Amino acid sequence: MTAVTGDGDDLPETFAAFALRIGKSRPYVSKLVAEGRISAASLTADRKIVPRLALADIEAAADPARAKASAVPPAAEADGTFAHQRARKTRADADRAELELQARRGELVERATIAATLGPWVRELRDNVLAVPRDTVLDAVQASALEDGINDVFEAFAARLSGLAAGGMNGGAATG
């Protein structure tokens, strides 16, 4: 006598018994075998079906459009299906609405305003760093003085940026 493990998924079944298990007709199961949706590896030598293997074959060959929505997250779906395009459009509309809300609240700053404010400051920072004397460093005292000079330039720049963050785009413009 053979021991039964689980619910009998490892015991070979006839086409009719397997069809009954999956709720289909025997000719449908024959069609799955003929089309290769149930592989030859799922069949025994006497043309019986090993249910565990056959169910795995059927699942692997299933149409992805009919798969459950919860099985595949929307971000992983990269095809051009209607559902994917609809989700993409919905996300884009939500992003656009969020940007419009931030603009109405005054939380956004125009790129030109940032460039007009920070551009001269960055050029001045570059000029100040280049102006630090660094011809030849002969000893530790000169190296320390060079380091102090560069640190002073960056600290002044950081103070201007802090004033900008605290007072808006015009808050830091009065310094320097």
VEXDREN-2710 file (C-alpha; in Angstrom, 1 decimal):
% VEXDREN-2710
k/r/px/py/pz
1/MET/0.0/0.0/0.0
2/THR/1.3/3.5/-0.9
3/ALA/1.3/6.3/1.7
4/VAL/-0.6/9.4/0.7
5/THR/1.2/12.6/1.3
6/GLY/-0.6/16.0/1.5
7/ASP/-3.8/15.9/-0.5
8/GLY/-2.5/13.6/-3.2
9/ASP/-0.8/16.1/-5.4
10/ASP/2.1/13.8/-6.0
11/LEU/0.0/10.8/-7.1
12/PRO/-0.6/10.5/-10.8
13/GLU/-4.2/10.9/-12.0
14/THR/-6.0/10.2/-15.2
15/PHE/-7.0/13.1/-17.5
16/ALA/-10.6/12.8/-16.3
17/ALA/-9.6/12.9/-12.6
18/PHE/-7.4/15.9/-13.2
19/ALA/-10.1/17.7/-15.1
20/LEU/-12.5/17.1/-12.2
21/ARG/-9.9/18.5/-9.8
22/ILE/-9.5/21.7/-11.7
23/GLY/-13.2/22.0/-12.7
24/LYS/-12.7/21.6/-16.4
25/SER/-13.6/18.9/-19.0
26/ARG/-11.3/16.0/-20.0
27/PRO/-11.0/17.3/-23.6
28/TYR/-9.8/20.7/-22.2
29/VAL/-7.1/18.9/-20.3
30/SER/-6.1/17.0/-23.4
31/LYS/-6.0/20.4/-25.2
32/LEU/-3.6/21.8/-22.5
33/VAL/-1.3/18.8/-23.0
34/ALA/-1.4/19.1/-26.8
35/GLU/-0.7/22.9/-26.7
36/GLY/2.2/22.3/-24.3
37/ARG/0.6/24.3/-21.4
38/ILE/1.0/21.1/-19.4
39/SER/4.5/19.9/-20.1
40/ALA/5.6/16.3/-20.9
41/ALA/7.5/16.4/-17.6
42/SER/4.1/16.5/-15.8
43/LEU/3.0/13.3/-17.4
44/THR/4.0/9.7/-16.4
45/ALA/5.0/7.0/-18.9
46/ASP/1.4/5.7/-18.9
47/ARG/0.0/9.2/-19.7
48/LYS/-1.2/10.1/-16.3
49/ILE/-0.9/13.6/-14.9
50/VAL/1.1/14.5/-11.8
51/PRO/-1.2/17.2/-10.4
52/ARG/1.4/19.3/-8.5
53/LEU/3.6/19.6/-11.7
54/ALA/0.6/20.2/-14.0
55/LEU/-0.8/22.9/-11.9
56/ALA/2.6/24.6/-11.8
57/ASP/2.7/24.4/-15.6
58/ILE/-0.8/25.8/-16.0
59/GLU/0.1/28.7/-13.7
60/ALA/3.3/29.4/-15.6
61/ALA/1.5/29.5/-18.9
62/ALA/-1.4/31.6/-17.6
63/ASP/-2.2/34.8/-19.4
64/PRO/-0.7/37.7/-17.4
65/ALA/-3.7/39.9/-18.2
66/ARG/-6.0/37.5/-16.3
67/ALA/-3.7/37.2/-13.3
68/LYS/-4.9/38.7/-10.1
69/ALA/-4.1/42.4/-9.7
70/SER/-2.6/41.8/-6.2
71/ALA/-0.1/39.3/-7.6
72/VAL/1.8/41.9/-9.6
73/PRO/2.4/45.4/-8.1
74/PRO/1.5/48.2/-10.6
75/ALA/5.1/49.5/-10.7
76/ALA/6.3/46.1/-11.9
77/GLU/3.9/46.1/-14.8
78/ALA/5.7/47.7/-17.7
79/ASP/3.4/46.7/-20.6
80/GLY/1.1/49.0/-22.4
81/THR/-2.2/47.6/-21.0
82/PHE/-5.1/49.9/-20.4
83/ALA/-4.9/49.4/-16.6
84/HIS/-1.1/50.3/-16.6
85/GLN/-1.7/53.4/-18.7
86/ARG/-4.6/54.5/-16.5
87/ALA/-2.6/54.0/-13.3
88/ARG/0.3/56.0/-14.9
89/LYS/-2.1/58.8/-15.9
90/THR/-3.6/58.9/-12.4
91/ARG/-0.1/59.2/-10.8
92/ALA/0.8/62.0/-13.2
93/ASP/-2.4/63.9/-12.5
94/ALA/-1.8/63.6/-8.7
95/ASP/1.8/64.8/-9.1
96/ARG/0.6/67.8/-11.2
97/ALA/-2.1/68.7/-8.6
98/GLU/0.5/68.5/-5.8
99/LEU/2.8/70.9/-7.7
100/GLU/0.0/73.3/-8.4
101/LEU/-0.9/73.3/-4.7
102/GLN/2.7/73.9/-3.7
103/ALA/2.8/76.8/-6.2
104/ARG/-0.4/78.4/-4.8
105/ARG/1.0/78.1/-1.2
106/GLY/4.2/79.9/-2.3
107/GLU/6.4/76.8/-1.5
108/LEU/8.1/76.8/-4.9
109/VAL/10.7/79.2/-6.3
110/GLU/11.3/79.9/-9.9
111/ARG/14.5/78.5/-11.4
112/ALA/15.4/82.0/-12.7
113/THR/15.1/83.5/-9.2
114/ILE/17.4/80.8/-7.8
115/ALA/19.9/81.3/-10.6
116/ALA/19.8/85.1/-10.2
117/THR/20.4/84.9/-6.5
118/LEU/22.9/82.0/-6.2
119/GLY/24.8/82.5/-9.4
120/PRO/26.7/85.6/-8.3
121/TRP/27.2/84.1/-4.8
122/VAL/28.8/81.0/-6.3
123/ARG/31.0/83.1/-8.6
124/GLU/32.1/85.2/-5.6
125/LEU/32.8/82.0/-3.6
126/ARG/35.0/80.7/-6.5
127/ASP/36.8/84.1/-6.7
128/ASN/37.4/84.2/-2.9
129/VAL/38.8/80.6/-2.9
130/LEU/41.1/81.5/-5.8
131/ALA/42.2/84.7/-4.0
132/VAL/43.5/82.8/-0.9
133/PRO/47.3/82.9/-1.2
134/ARG/48.7/79.5/-1.7
135/ASP/51.8/79.9/-3.8
136/THR/54.1/77.8/-1.8
137/VAL/53.5/76.2/1.5
138/LEU/56.8/75.7/3.2
139/ASP/55.9/74.9/6.8
140/ALA/53.0/73.9/9.0
141/VAL/52.2/77.5/10.0
142/GLN/51.7/78.5/6.4
143/ALA/49.6/75.3/5.8
144/SER/47.4/76.2/8.8
145/ALA/47.0/79.8/7.6
146/LEU/46.0/78.5/4.1
147/GLU/43.5/76.1/5.7
148/ASP/42.1/78.9/7.9
149/GLY/41.7/81.2/4.9
150/ILE/39.8/78.6/2.9
151/ASN/37.6/77.8/6.0
152/ASP/36.8/81.5/6.4
153/VAL/35.6/81.7/2.8
154/PHE/33.4/78.7/3.1
155/GLU/32.0/79.8/6.5
156/ALA/31.0/83.2/5.0
157/PHE/29.3/81.4/2.1
158/ALA/27.5/79.1/4.6
159/ALA/26.3/82.1/6.6
160/ARG/24.8/83.6/3.4
161/LEU/23.0/80.4/2.6
162/SER/21.7/80.2/6.2
163/GLY/20.3/83.7/5.8
164/LEU/18.7/82.7/2.5
165/ALA/17.1/79.7/4.1
166/ALA/15.8/81.7/7.1
167/GLY/14.5/84.7/5.1
168/GLY/13.6/83.4/1.7
169/MET/15.2/84.2/-1.6
170/ASN/15.6/87.9/-0.7
171/GLY/16.4/87.3/3.0
172/GLY/20.1/86.6/2.3
173/ALA/20.6/89.0/-0.5
174/ALA/21.3/92.0/1.7
175/THR/24.5/90.5/3.1
176/GLY/27.7/90.8/1.3
END
